[in-house]
Amino acid sequence: CSRTLLWNGKKNALCGWNAKGYLEIATGQFAGLELCAEWQRPNGCINRKHTEKHRCSGCASTHHGADGCPEGQ
């Protein structure tokens, strides 16, 4: 996805795709952090070796992925 705003058009999108093709936080405090794509899905990710990448691509929370984000559609 290359959208610059969230679904409601009211908030800037937090993430984008980096040059390597990975999901990455593009703005704010965590800019440049590559995210775990599995963490964004309903079942999450069981890999505990990269928990720093377990942030929501919608709001950067560590408590849920994009699928469970309250800012999602």
Secondary structure, 3 states (H helix, E strand, C coil): CCCCECCCCCCECCEEECCCCCEEECCCCCCCCECCCHHHCCCCCCCCCCHHHCCCCCCCCCCCCHHHCCCCC
